[in-house]
Amino acid sequence: MIVAPPEHHVFLVNEKEYVFVPYSECDVEGFIENEMAARIADNEKFRDYVNALTMYGDFLERFFYVGDMFMWNKKTGEWNPEFRKHFDFELETWIYADKIFKMNVENYFAGYPEYSKAYIEYVLRCDEEDVPFDDGFYQFVAKRMIEDGEIRIEWEKVM
């Protein structure tokens, strides 16, 4: 039996979690997304995914694309030949990749320059033992991933 706080609707989210939404809440979807983002942000596996300093399959990968092209060859770990062919020298490639990485991070965290600055510094430092992020950072990432459809939230009213 579900016991909801007084004056709250009950929603079942992803068939396993309950969210209690006040009757007075006008933006039910936003409320549920914020609540789920907060729960996801507290998950240790989610934080490990965000903190991982690997470019393949983790959060960091999204920042090494130019349009739809990934800068690296995932099989060899070398430059993607389609990306590399635009540069005469290795140093030019690294400088451009650095610019694209920083630009992509700043675009992702638009409106939150403190998050983009902290993330860029964290990645460039390459130290997974010294993670500088607060709860708000992880909540922002979780909310953004929900909004972008990377994390699916399905809900239905049950009470």
DSSP file with accessible surface (Angstrom, degrees, kcal/mol):
  #  RESIDUE AA STRUCTURE BP1 BP2  ACC     N-H-->O    O-->H-N    N-H-->O    O-->H-N    TCO  KAPPA ALPHA  PHI   PSI    X-CA   Y-CA   Z-CA
    1    1 A M              0   0  226      0, 0.0     2,-0.5     0, 0.0     0, 0.0   0.000 360.0 360.0 360.0 136.5    0.0    0.0    0.0
    2    2 A I        -     0   0   46      8,-0.0     2,-0.6     2,-0.0     8,-0.0  -0.802 360.0-161.7 -94.6 129.3    1.2    3.5   -0.9
    3    3 A V        -     0   0  122     -2,-0.5     0, 0.0     0, 0.0     0, 0.0  -0.937  12.7-165.9-113.2 108.9    0.9    6.2    1.7
    4    4 A A        -     0   0   28     -2,-0.6     3,-0.1     1,-0.1     6,-0.1  -0.640  28.0-101.9 -91.9 149.8    1.1    9.6    0.1
    5    5 A P    >   -     0   0   52      0, 0.0     3,-0.8     0, 0.0    -1,-0.1  -0.321  58.3 -79.4 -59.8 154.8    1.7   12.8    2.0
    6    6 A P  T 3  S+     0   0  112      0, 0.0     3,-0.1     0, 0.0     0, 0.0  -0.247 115.3  15.3 -57.4 144.6   -1.6   14.8    2.4
    7    7 A E  T 3  S+     0   0  142      1,-0.2    16,-2.5    -3,-0.1     2,-0.4   0.849 100.4 121.4  59.2  40.9   -2.6   16.8   -0.7
    8    8 A H  E <   -A   22   0A  52     -3,-0.8     2,-0.2    14,-0.3    -1,-0.2  -0.990  56.0-137.2-132.0 142.3   -0.2   15.0   -3.1
    9    9 A H  E     -A   21   0A  43     12,-3.6    12,-2.4    -2,-0.4     2,-0.5  -0.637  23.2-133.0 -84.9 156.3   -0.8   13.0   -6.2
   10   10 A V  E     -A   20   0A   0    149,-2.6   148,-3.0    -2,-0.2   149,-1.6  -0.949  21.8-172.8-115.5 130.3    1.2    9.8   -6.6
   11   11 A F  E     -AB  19 157A  10      8,-2.5     8,-2.4    -2,-0.5     2,-0.6  -0.969  18.5-140.9-122.8 137.2    3.0    9.0   -9.9
   12   12 A L  E     -AB  18 156A  28    144,-2.8   144,-1.8    -2,-0.4     2,-0.5  -0.860  22.1-159.4 -94.7 124.6    4.7    5.7  -10.8
   13   13 A V  E >>  -AB  17 155A   0      4,-3.9     4,-2.2    -2,-0.6     3,-2.0  -0.922  67.7 -14.3-113.9 128.2    7.9    6.5  -12.7
   14   14 A N  T 34 S-     0   0   48    140,-3.9    -1,-0.2    -2,-0.5   141,-0.1   0.816 114.7 -75.8  50.9  34.4    9.6    3.9  -14.9
   15   15 A E  T 34 S+     0   0  158    139,-0.3    -1,-0.3    -3,-0.2     3,-0.1   0.607 129.4  57.6  60.3  16.2    7.4    1.2  -13.4
   16   16 A K  T <4 S+     0   0  155     -3,-2.0     2,-0.4     1,-0.3    -2,-0.2   0.541  88.8  61.5-147.8 -15.6    9.4    1.1  -10.1
   17   17 A E  E  <  -A   13   0A  63     -4,-2.2    -4,-3.9     2,-0.0     2,-0.4  -0.943  61.6-141.8-123.3 146.2    9.7    4.4   -8.3
   18   18 A Y  E     -A   12   0A  93     -2,-0.4     2,-0.4    -6,-0.2    -6,-0.2  -0.834  10.6-167.6-106.6 141.5    7.0    6.7   -6.8
   19   19 A V  E     -A   11   0A   1     -8,-2.4    -8,-2.5    -2,-0.4     2,-0.6  -0.996  12.3-147.0-125.4 131.9    7.0   10.5   -6.9
   20   20 A F  E     -A   10   0A  68     -2,-0.4   -10,-0.2   -10,-0.2    -2,-0.0  -0.888  16.3-168.7-101.0 120.1    4.6   12.5   -4.8
   21   21 A V  E     -A    9   0A   0    -12,-2.4   -12,-3.6    -2,-0.6     7,-0.1  -0.935  24.0-117.2-113.8 125.9    3.5   15.7   -6.5
   22   22 A P  E >   -A    8   0A  29      0, 0.0     3,-1.8     0, 0.0   -14,-0.3  -0.258  20.6-123.4 -58.6 144.2    1.7   18.4   -4.5
   23   23 A Y  T 3  S+     0   0  130    -16,-2.5   -15,-0.1     1,-0.3   -16,-0.1   0.837 111.7  59.2 -54.0 -34.2   -1.9   19.1   -5.7
   24   24 A S  T 3  S+     0   0  107    -17,-0.3     2,-0.4     2,-0.0    -1,-0.3   0.590  77.8 111.6 -77.1  -7.5   -0.8   22.8   -6.2
   25   25 A E    <   -     0   0   65     -3,-1.8     3,-0.2     1,-0.2    -4,-0.0  -0.527  43.5-175.0 -73.8 122.3    2.0   21.9   -8.6
   26   26 A C  S    S+     0   0  129     -2,-0.4     2,-1.0     1,-0.2     3,-0.2   0.823  76.7  55.5 -84.6 -35.1    1.1   23.2  -12.1
   27   27 A D     >  +     0   0   95      1,-0.2     4,-2.4     2,-0.1    -1,-0.2  -0.659  62.1 164.8-101.9  78.3    4.1   21.7  -14.0
   28   28 A V  H  > S+     0   0   35     -2,-1.0     4,-2.7    -3,-0.2     5,-0.2   0.927  75.1  50.5 -62.0 -45.4    3.8   18.1  -13.1
   29   29 A E  H  > S+     0   0  105      1,-0.2     4,-2.8     2,-0.2    -1,-0.2   0.935 112.3  46.9 -60.8 -45.6    6.2   16.9  -15.8
   30   30 A G  H  > S+     0   0    7      2,-0.2     4,-2.6     1,-0.2    -1,-0.2   0.899 111.7  51.6 -62.4 -39.9    8.8   19.4  -14.7
   31   31 A F  H  X S+     0   0   55     -4,-2.4     4,-2.5     2,-0.2    -2,-0.2   0.940 112.0  45.7 -62.2 -46.9    8.4   18.4  -11.1
   32   32 A I  H  X S+     0   0    0     -4,-2.7     4,-2.9     2,-0.2     5,-0.3   0.924 112.8  50.6 -64.3 -43.1    8.8   14.7  -11.9
   33   33 A E  H  X S+     0   0   32     -4,-2.8     4,-2.6    -5,-0.2    -1,-0.2   0.921 112.1  47.2 -61.0 -43.4   11.8   15.4  -14.1
   34   34 A N  H  X S+     0   0   90     -4,-2.6     4,-2.1     2,-0.2    -1,-0.2   0.910 113.1  48.5 -64.6 -41.8   13.5   17.5  -11.4
   35   35 A E  H  X S+     0   0   68     -4,-2.5     4,-2.0     2,-0.2    -2,-0.2   0.930 114.2  45.2 -64.6 -44.0   12.8   14.9   -8.7
   36   36 A M  H  X S+     0   0    2     -4,-2.9     4,-3.1     2,-0.2     5,-0.2   0.891 110.1  54.8 -69.1 -37.2   14.1   12.0  -10.9
   37   37 A A  H  X S+     0   0    3     -4,-2.6     4,-2.7    -5,-0.3    -1,-0.2   0.920 108.5  49.7 -60.2 -41.6   17.2   14.1  -11.9
   38   38 A A  H  X S+     0   0   24     -4,-2.1     4,-1.0     2,-0.2    -2,-0.2   0.914 113.1  46.2 -64.2 -41.0   17.9   14.6   -8.2
   39   39 A R  H  < S+     0   0   72     -4,-2.0     4,-0.4     2,-0.2     3,-0.4   0.915 114.2  47.1 -67.4 -44.3   17.6   10.8   -7.5
   40   40 A I  H >< S+     0   0   31     -4,-3.1     3,-1.7     1,-0.2     6,-0.2   0.914 107.2  57.8 -61.9 -42.7   19.7    9.9  -10.5
   41   41 A A  H 3< S+     0   0    0     -4,-2.7    -1,-0.2     1,-0.3    -2,-0.2   0.775 103.1  54.2 -61.1 -26.7   22.3   12.4   -9.5
   42   42 A D  T 3< S+     0   0  103     -4,-1.0     2,-0.3    -3,-0.4    -1,-0.3   0.586  83.9 108.2 -82.2 -10.2   22.7   10.7   -6.2
   43   43 A N    <>  -     0   0   79     -3,-1.7     4,-2.3    -4,-0.4     5,-0.2  -0.530  65.0-145.8 -75.1 127.7   23.4    7.3   -7.8
   44   44 A E  H  > S+     0   0  148     -2,-0.3     4,-2.5     1,-0.2     5,-0.2   0.879  98.6  52.4 -62.6 -38.8   27.0    6.2   -7.5
   45   45 A K  H  > S+     0   0  167      2,-0.2     4,-2.1     1,-0.2    -1,-0.2   0.895 109.0  50.7 -65.9 -38.3   27.1    4.5  -10.9
   46   46 A F  H  > S+     0   0   19     -6,-0.2     4,-2.4     2,-0.2    -2,-0.2   0.942 111.0  48.2 -62.9 -45.4   25.8    7.7  -12.6
   47   47 A R  H  X S+     0   0   52     -4,-2.3     4,-2.7     1,-0.2    -2,-0.2   0.902 109.8  52.3 -63.9 -38.2   28.5    9.8  -10.9
   48   48 A D  H  X S+     0   0   88     -4,-2.5     4,-1.5     2,-0.2    -1,-0.2   0.905 108.8  51.3 -62.4 -40.6   31.1    7.3  -11.9
   49   49 A Y  H  < S+     0   0   61     -4,-2.1    10,-1.2     2,-0.2    11,-0.4   0.928 113.9  43.3 -61.3 -45.1   29.9    7.6  -15.5
   50   50 A V  H  < S+     0   0    0     -4,-2.4    -2,-0.2     1,-0.2    -1,-0.2   0.892 117.0  46.7 -69.2 -37.6   30.1   11.4  -15.4
   51   51 A N  H  < S+     0   0   21     -4,-2.7    -1,-0.2    -5,-0.2    -2,-0.2   0.668  83.7 115.7 -80.5 -17.6   33.5   11.3  -13.6
   52   52 A A     <  -     0   0   13     -4,-1.5     8,-0.5    -3,-0.2    -3,-0.0  -0.278  55.6-152.4 -60.5 135.1   35.1    8.8  -15.9
   53   53 A L        +     0   0   38      6,-0.1     2,-0.4     7,-0.1    -1,-0.1  -0.165  59.9 110.6-101.7  39.0   38.0   10.2  -17.9
   54   54 A T        -     0   0   66      1,-0.1     7,-0.4     2,-0.0     6,-0.3  -0.896  59.5-148.4-110.6 145.4   37.6    7.7  -20.8
   55   55 A M  S    S+     0   0   39     -2,-0.4     2,-0.7     5,-0.2     9,-0.1   0.490  74.4  79.5 -92.0  -4.2   36.4    8.9  -24.2
   56   56 A Y  S    S-     0   0   89      1,-0.1     3,-0.1     5,-0.0    -1,-0.1  -0.894 112.6 -16.8-114.1 109.0   34.6    5.8  -25.2
   57   57 A G  S    S+     0   0   55     -2,-0.7     2,-0.2     1,-0.3    -1,-0.1   0.413 110.5  96.8  87.5  -1.2   31.1    5.1  -23.9
   58   58 A D  S >  S-     0   0   41     -4,-0.3     3,-1.3    -8,-0.0     4,-0.5  -0.608  92.0 -88.7-113.0 178.2   31.2    7.6  -21.0
   59   59 A F  G >  S+     0   0    0    -10,-1.2     3,-1.1     1,-0.3     4,-0.3   0.860 119.8  63.2 -53.7 -40.9   30.0   11.1  -20.5
   60   60 A L  G >  S+     0   0    7     -8,-0.5     3,-2.0   -11,-0.4    -1,-0.3   0.817  86.0  74.6 -58.4 -31.6   33.3   12.6  -21.7
   61   61 A E  G X  S+     0   0   27     -3,-1.3     3,-2.2    -7,-0.4    -1,-0.2   0.857  82.6  67.5 -53.4 -38.4   32.8   11.2  -25.2
   62   62 A R  G <  S+     0   0   53     -3,-1.1     3,-0.5    -4,-0.5    -1,-0.3   0.694  93.5  59.7 -60.8 -17.2   30.1   13.7  -26.2
   63   63 A F  G <  S+     0   0    3     -3,-2.0    -1,-0.3    -4,-0.3    41,-0.3   0.444  91.7  67.8 -94.0   1.0   32.6   16.5  -26.2
   64   64 A F  S <  S+     0   0   24     -3,-2.2     7,-2.6    -4,-0.2     2,-0.4  -0.119  76.7 105.7-114.3  38.5   34.9   15.1  -28.9
   65   65 A Y  E     -C   70   0B  67     -3,-0.5     2,-0.6     5,-0.2     5,-0.2  -0.916  52.1-159.0-115.0 142.0   32.6   15.4  -31.8
   66   66 A V  E >  S-C   69   0B  42      3,-2.9     3,-2.3    -2,-0.4     2,-0.3  -0.971  78.7 -48.5-113.3 105.6   32.7   17.9  -34.7
   67   67 A G  T 3  S-     0   0   69     -2,-0.6    -2,-0.0     1,-0.3     0, 0.0  -0.504 124.5 -23.7  63.6-122.7   29.1   17.7  -36.0
   68   68 A D  T 3  S+     0   0  167     -2,-0.3     2,-0.6    -3,-0.1    -1,-0.3   0.390 118.2 101.0 -97.2   1.1   28.5   14.0  -36.3
   69   69 A M  E <   -C   66   0B  51     -3,-2.3    -3,-2.9    13,-0.0     2,-0.3  -0.793  64.7-142.9 -98.0 123.3   32.1   13.0  -36.6
   70   70 A F  E     -C   65   0B  14     -2,-0.6    -5,-0.2    -5,-0.2    13,-0.2  -0.626  14.0-136.7 -77.7 137.0   34.0   11.6  -33.6
   71   71 A M  S    S+     0   0    0     -7,-2.6     9,-3.3    -2,-0.3     2,-0.3   0.723  81.0  58.2 -69.0 -22.4   37.6   12.9  -33.5
   72   72 A W  B    S-D   79   0C  22      7,-0.3     2,-0.7    -8,-0.3     7,-0.2  -0.791  81.8-120.6-113.0 154.4   39.1    9.5  -32.7
   73   73 A N     >  -     0   0   51      5,-3.5     4,-2.9    -2,-0.3     5,-0.3  -0.821  24.2-152.9 -87.5 114.7   39.1    6.1  -34.2
   74   74 A K  T  4 S+     0   0  107     -2,-0.7    -1,-0.1     1,-0.2     5,-0.0   0.758  89.9  50.4 -66.1 -23.8   37.5    3.9  -31.5
   75   75 A K  T  4 S+     0   0  202      1,-0.1    -1,-0.2     3,-0.1    -2,-0.0   0.885 124.5  23.7 -80.0 -40.7   39.3    0.8  -32.7
   76   76 A T  T  4 S-     0   0   85      2,-0.2    -2,-0.2    -3,-0.1    -1,-0.1   0.668  91.4-130.5-101.1 -21.0   42.8    2.1  -32.8
   77   77 A G  S  < S+     0   0   37     -4,-2.9    -3,-0.1     1,-0.3     2,-0.1   0.504  71.5 117.5  78.7   3.5   42.7    5.1  -30.4
   78   78 A E  S    S-     0   0  125     -5,-0.3    -5,-3.5     1,-0.2    -1,-0.3  -0.410  78.8 -67.0 -92.1 175.3   44.4    7.2  -33.1
   79   79 A W  B     -D   72   0C  17     -7,-0.2    -7,-0.3    -2,-0.1    -1,-0.2  -0.303  54.9-104.6 -59.7 144.4   42.9   10.2  -34.8
   80   80 A N    >>  -     0   0   33     -9,-3.3     4,-3.1     1,-0.2     3,-1.1  -0.590  29.4-135.9 -64.8 123.4   39.9    9.6  -37.0
   81   81 A P  H 3> S+     0   0   80      0, 0.0     4,-2.0     0, 0.0    -1,-0.2   0.855 104.0  57.3 -56.3 -33.4   41.4    9.9  -40.5
   82   82 A E  H 34 S+     0   0  102      2,-0.2     4,-0.1     1,-0.2   -11,-0.1   0.824 114.3  38.4 -66.9 -30.2   38.4   12.0  -41.7
   83   83 A F  H X4 S+     0   0    4     -3,-1.1     3,-1.4   -13,-0.2    -1,-0.2   0.912 115.6  51.4 -81.2 -46.4   39.2   14.5  -38.9
   84   84 A R  H >< S+     0   0   61     -4,-3.1     3,-2.1     1,-0.3    -2,-0.2   0.805  93.0  73.2 -65.2 -29.9   43.0   14.3  -39.2
   85   85 A K  T 3< S+     0   0  130     -4,-2.0    -1,-0.3     1,-0.3    -2,-0.1   0.683  85.5  67.7 -63.7 -14.2   43.2   15.0  -42.9
   86   86 A H  T <  S+     0   0  124     -3,-1.4     2,-0.4    -4,-0.1    -1,-0.3   0.485  94.9  66.4 -83.4  -1.2   42.2   18.6  -42.4
   87   87 A F    <   -     0   0   35     -3,-2.1     3,-0.0     1,-0.1     6,-0.0  -0.958  60.5-157.3-127.8 140.3   45.5   19.4  -40.7
   88   88 A D  S    S+     0   0  133     -2,-0.4     2,-0.3     1,-0.1    -1,-0.1   0.822  82.1  38.6 -79.1 -33.9   49.1   19.5  -41.9
   89   89 A F  S  > S-     0   0  137      1,-0.1     4,-1.6     0, 0.0     3,-0.2  -0.903  75.0-127.1-124.8 150.2   50.7   19.0  -38.5
   90   90 A E  H  > S+     0   0   84     -2,-0.3     4,-2.3     1,-0.2     5,-0.2   0.891 111.0  56.9 -57.4 -42.4   49.9   16.9  -35.4
   91   91 A L  H  > S+     0   0  121      1,-0.2     4,-2.6     2,-0.2    -1,-0.2   0.903 103.4  53.2 -60.7 -39.6   50.1   20.0  -33.2
   92   92 A E  H  > S+     0   0   81      1,-0.2     4,-2.5     2,-0.2    -1,-0.2   0.901 108.0  51.7 -60.7 -40.0   47.4   21.8  -35.3
   93   93 A T  H  X S+     0   0    0     -4,-1.6     4,-2.7     1,-0.2    -2,-0.2   0.930 111.0  46.6 -62.9 -46.4   45.2   18.8  -34.8
   94   94 A W  H  X S+     0   0  126     -4,-2.3     4,-2.4     2,-0.2    -2,-0.2   0.901 112.0  50.4 -64.1 -41.7   45.7   18.9  -31.0
   95   95 A I  H  X S+     0   0   87     -4,-2.6     4,-2.1     2,-0.2    -2,-0.2   0.933 113.9  44.6 -63.3 -44.6   45.1   22.6  -30.8
   96   96 A Y  H  X S+     0   0   88     -4,-2.5     4,-2.7     2,-0.2     5,-0.2   0.925 112.2  51.9 -66.7 -42.5   41.9   22.3  -32.9
   97   97 A A  H  X S+     0   0    3     -4,-2.7     4,-2.8     1,-0.2    -2,-0.2   0.910 109.2  51.4 -60.3 -40.3   40.7   19.3  -30.9
   98   98 A D  H  X S+     0   0   59     -4,-2.4     4,-2.5     2,-0.2    -1,-0.2   0.922 110.4  48.4 -62.2 -44.2   41.3   21.3  -27.6
   99   99 A K  H  X S+     0   0  135     -4,-2.1     4,-2.6     2,-0.2    -2,-0.2   0.919 113.3  47.0 -61.8 -45.4   39.2   24.2  -29.0
  100  100 A I  H  X S+     0   0   12     -4,-2.7     4,-3.0     2,-0.2     5,-0.2   0.927 111.1  51.9 -63.9 -44.5   36.4   21.9  -30.0
  101  101 A F  H  X S+     0   0    4     -4,-2.8     4,-2.3    -5,-0.2    -2,-0.2   0.958 113.6  43.5 -55.8 -51.8   36.4   20.1  -26.7
  102  102 A K  H  X S+     0   0   69     -4,-2.5     4,-2.6     1,-0.2    -2,-0.2   0.912 114.1  50.4 -63.9 -41.2   36.2   23.4  -24.7
  103  103 A M  H  X S+     0   0   87     -4,-2.6     4,-2.5    -5,-0.2    -1,-0.2   0.929 111.0  48.9 -62.9 -43.7   33.6   24.8  -27.0
  104  104 A N  H  X S+     0   0   33     -4,-3.0     4,-2.3   -41,-0.3    -2,-0.2   0.903 111.9  48.8 -64.5 -40.0   31.4   21.7  -26.7
  105  105 A V  H  X S+     0   0    0     -4,-2.3     4,-2.4    -5,-0.2    -2,-0.2   0.945 111.8  48.9 -63.8 -46.5   31.7   21.7  -22.9
  106  106 A E  H  < S+     0   0  104     -4,-2.6     6,-0.2     1,-0.2    -2,-0.2   0.894 112.4  48.6 -62.8 -37.9   30.8   25.4  -22.8
  107  107 A N  H >< S+     0   0  101     -4,-2.5     3,-1.3    -5,-0.2    -1,-0.2   0.898 110.4  51.3 -66.9 -40.9   27.8   24.8  -25.1
  108  108 A Y  H 3< S+     0   0   15     -4,-2.3    -2,-0.2     1,-0.3    -1,-0.2   0.909 117.1  39.0 -62.4 -42.1   26.6   21.8  -23.0
  109  109 A F  T >< S+     0   0    1     -4,-2.4     3,-2.8    -5,-0.2     7,-0.3   0.001  84.4 163.1 -98.5  28.7   26.8   23.8  -19.8
  110  110 A A  T <   +     0   0   67     -3,-1.3    -3,-0.1     1,-0.3    -4,-0.0  -0.181  69.6  21.3 -51.2 132.5   25.4   27.0  -21.3
  111  111 A G  T 3  S+     0   0   71     -5,-0.1    -1,-0.3     1,-0.0     3,-0.1   0.329 114.1  76.3  89.1  -9.4   24.2   29.4  -18.6
  112  112 A Y    X>  +     0   0  100     -3,-2.8     4,-1.7    -6,-0.2     3,-1.2  -0.562  49.6 164.4-130.9  67.9   26.4   27.6  -16.0
  113  113 A P  H 3> S+     0   0   88      0, 0.0     4,-2.7     0, 0.0     5,-0.2   0.808  75.2  62.2 -59.7 -27.1   30.0   28.8  -16.7
  114  114 A E  H 3> S+     0   0  105      1,-0.2     4,-2.1     2,-0.2     5,-0.1   0.866 105.0  47.5 -66.8 -32.8   31.1   27.5  -13.3
  115  115 A Y  H <> S+     0   0   32     -3,-1.2     4,-2.6    -6,-0.2     5,-0.2   0.913 112.9  47.0 -72.8 -44.0   30.2   24.0  -14.4
  116  116 A S  H  X S+     0   0   10     -4,-1.7     4,-2.7    -7,-0.3     5,-0.2   0.935 113.9  48.4 -64.2 -42.0   31.9   24.2  -17.7
  117  117 A K  H  X S+     0   0  122     -4,-2.7     4,-2.5     1,-0.2     5,-0.2   0.944 113.4  46.9 -62.1 -46.5   35.1   25.7  -16.1
  118  118 A A  H  X S+     0   0   24     -4,-2.1     4,-2.4    -5,-0.2    -1,-0.2   0.909 113.9  47.9 -63.4 -41.0   35.1   23.0  -13.4
  119  119 A Y  H  X S+     0   0    0     -4,-2.6     4,-2.7     2,-0.2     5,-0.2   0.934 112.0  48.2 -68.2 -44.9   34.6   20.2  -16.0
  120  120 A I  H  X S+     0   0   16     -4,-2.7     4,-2.6     1,-0.2     5,-0.2   0.944 113.9  47.1 -60.0 -46.9   37.3   21.5  -18.4
  121  121 A E  H  X S+     0   0   90     -4,-2.5     4,-1.9    -5,-0.2    -1,-0.2   0.910 111.8  51.5 -61.9 -40.5   39.8   21.8  -15.5
  122  122 A Y  H  X>S+     0   0    0     -4,-2.4     4,-1.2    -5,-0.2     5,-0.8   0.939 112.2  45.3 -61.5 -47.5   38.9   18.4  -14.2
  123  123 A V  H  <5S+     0   0   15     -4,-2.7     3,-0.5     1,-0.2    -2,-0.2   0.929 113.7  48.7 -65.0 -43.8   39.4   16.7  -17.6
  124  124 A L  H  <5S+     0   0   96     -4,-2.6    -1,-0.2     1,-0.2    -2,-0.2   0.809 108.8  54.1 -68.6 -26.9   42.7   18.5  -18.2
  125  125 A R  H  <5S-     0   0   99     -4,-1.9    -1,-0.2    -5,-0.2    -2,-0.2   0.754  92.5-152.7 -75.7 -27.1   44.0   17.6  -14.8
  126  126 A C  T  <5 +     0   0   96     -4,-1.2     2,-0.4    -3,-0.5    -3,-0.1   0.895  46.9 132.4  56.9  46.6   43.3   13.9  -15.5
  127  127 A D    > < +     0   0   64     -5,-0.8     3,-1.3     3,-0.2    -1,-0.2  -0.818  32.3 179.7-132.5  95.0   42.8   13.0  -11.8
  128  128 A E  T 3  S+     0   0   94     -2,-0.4     3,-0.2     1,-0.3    -1,-0.1   0.598  81.3  66.6 -70.1 -10.0   39.7   10.9  -11.1
  129  129 A E  T 3  S+     0   0  173      1,-0.2     2,-0.6     2,-0.0    -1,-0.3   0.715  97.0  54.8 -81.4 -21.2   40.6   10.9   -7.4
  130  130 A D  S <  S+     0   0   88     -3,-1.3    -1,-0.2    -8,-0.1    -3,-0.2  -0.730  71.7 175.6-116.1  79.1   40.0   14.7   -7.0
  131  131 A V        -     0   0   50     -2,-0.6    -3,-0.1    -3,-0.2   -80,-0.0  -0.773  12.7-169.4 -91.0 121.2   36.5   15.2   -8.3
  132  132 A P        +     0   0   63      0, 0.0     2,-0.2     0, 0.0    -1,-0.1   0.356  43.6 118.3 -92.9   7.8   35.4   18.9   -7.8
  133  133 A F        -     0   0   21    -15,-0.1     2,-0.1     1,-0.1    -2,-0.1  -0.528  46.7-153.0 -89.2 142.8   31.7   18.5   -8.6
  134  134 A D    >>  -     0   0   92     -2,-0.2     4,-1.5     1,-0.1     3,-0.5  -0.398  38.9 -92.7 -97.9 177.1   28.8   19.3   -6.2
  135  135 A D  H 3> S+     0   0   86      1,-0.2     4,-2.5     2,-0.2     5,-0.2   0.873 123.8  59.7 -58.8 -37.8   25.3   17.8   -6.2
  136  136 A G  H 3> S+     0   0   24      1,-0.2     4,-2.4     2,-0.2    -1,-0.2   0.866 101.5  54.3 -60.3 -36.9   24.0   20.7   -8.3
  137  137 A F  H <> S+     0   0    1     -3,-0.5     4,-2.3     2,-0.2    -1,-0.2   0.953 110.7  44.3 -61.3 -50.4   26.5   19.7  -11.1
  138  138 A Y  H  X S+     0   0    5     -4,-1.5     4,-2.7     1,-0.2    -2,-0.2   0.875 112.6  52.5 -65.4 -36.1   25.3   16.1  -11.2
  139  139 A Q  H  X S+     0   0   75     -4,-2.5     4,-2.8     2,-0.2     5,-0.2   0.908 108.2  51.5 -65.1 -40.1   21.6   17.2  -11.1
  140  140 A F  H  X S+     0   0   38     -4,-2.4     4,-2.7     2,-0.2    -2,-0.2   0.944 112.2  46.0 -59.7 -47.8   22.2   19.5  -14.0
  141  141 A V  H  X S+     0   0    0     -4,-2.3     4,-2.6     2,-0.2    -2,-0.2   0.934 113.8  48.2 -63.1 -45.1   23.8   16.7  -16.0
  142  142 A A  H  X S+     0   0    0     -4,-2.7     4,-2.1     2,-0.2    -1,-0.2   0.934 113.5  47.4 -62.0 -44.5   21.0   14.3  -15.1
  143  143 A K  H  X S+     0   0   38     -4,-2.8     4,-2.9     1,-0.2    -1,-0.2   0.920 112.1  50.1 -63.2 -42.8   18.3   16.8  -16.0
  144  144 A R  H  X S+     0   0   65     -4,-2.7     4,-2.4    -5,-0.2     6,-0.2   0.907 109.7  50.7 -63.2 -40.2   20.0   17.6  -19.3
  145  145 A M  H  <>S+     0   0   10     -4,-2.6     5,-1.9     2,-0.2     6,-1.6   0.863 111.1  49.1 -67.9 -33.1   20.2   13.9  -20.1
  146  146 A I  H ><5S+     0   0   14     -4,-2.1     3,-1.4     4,-0.2    -2,-0.2   0.948 112.5  47.6 -66.5 -48.8   16.5   13.5  -19.4
  147  147 A E  H 3<5S+     0   0  112     -4,-2.9    -2,-0.2     1,-0.3    -1,-0.2   0.858 111.8  50.2 -61.4 -35.6   15.7   16.6  -21.5
  148  148 A D  T 3<5S-     0   0   82     -4,-2.4    -1,-0.3    -5,-0.2    -2,-0.2   0.465 115.6-115.3 -82.6  -3.2   17.9   15.2  -24.4
  149  149 A G  T < 5S+     0   0   50     -3,-1.4    -3,-0.2     2,-0.3    -2,-0.1   0.559  84.7 118.6  81.9   8.8   16.2   11.8  -24.2
  150  150 A E  S   <S+     0   0   88     -5,-1.9     2,-0.5    -6,-0.2    -4,-0.2   0.810  80.2  40.3 -75.0 -31.5   19.3   10.0  -23.1
  151  151 A I  S    S-     0   0   36     -6,-1.6     2,-0.4    -9,-0.1    -2,-0.3  -0.990  89.5-142.4-116.1 120.5   17.6    9.0  -19.9
  152  152 A R        -     0   0  165     -2,-0.5     2,-0.5    -3,-0.1    -6,-0.1  -0.701  14.0-169.3 -88.8 134.4   13.9    8.0  -20.4
  153  153 A I        +     0   0   30     -2,-0.4     2,-0.4    -7,-0.2  -120,-0.1  -0.981   7.9 176.8-122.1 114.2   11.4    9.0  -17.8
  154  154 A E        +     0   0   93     -2,-0.5  -140,-3.9     2,-0.0     2,-0.3  -0.976  11.2 172.8-117.0 131.9    7.9    7.3  -18.3
  155  155 A W  E     -B   13   0A  93     -2,-0.4     2,-0.3  -142,-0.2  -142,-0.2  -0.959  17.4-171.9-141.4 156.2    5.3    8.1  -15.7
  156  156 A E  E     -B   12   0A 110   -144,-1.8  -144,-2.8    -2,-0.3     2,-0.4  -0.993  31.8-111.3-145.5 146.0    1.7    7.5  -14.9
  157  157 A K  E     +B   11   0A 116     -2,-0.3  -146,-0.3  -146,-0.2    -2,-0.0  -0.628  34.5 169.5 -77.3 130.2   -0.7    8.8  -12.2
  158  158 A V              0   0   59   -148,-3.0  -147,-0.2    -2,-0.4    -1,-0.1   0.564 360.0 360.0-115.4 -18.8   -1.7    6.1   -9.8
  159  159 A M              0   0  110   -149,-1.6  -149,-2.6     0, 0.0    -1,-0.3  -0.987 360.0 360.0-151.8 360.0   -3.4    8.2   -7.1
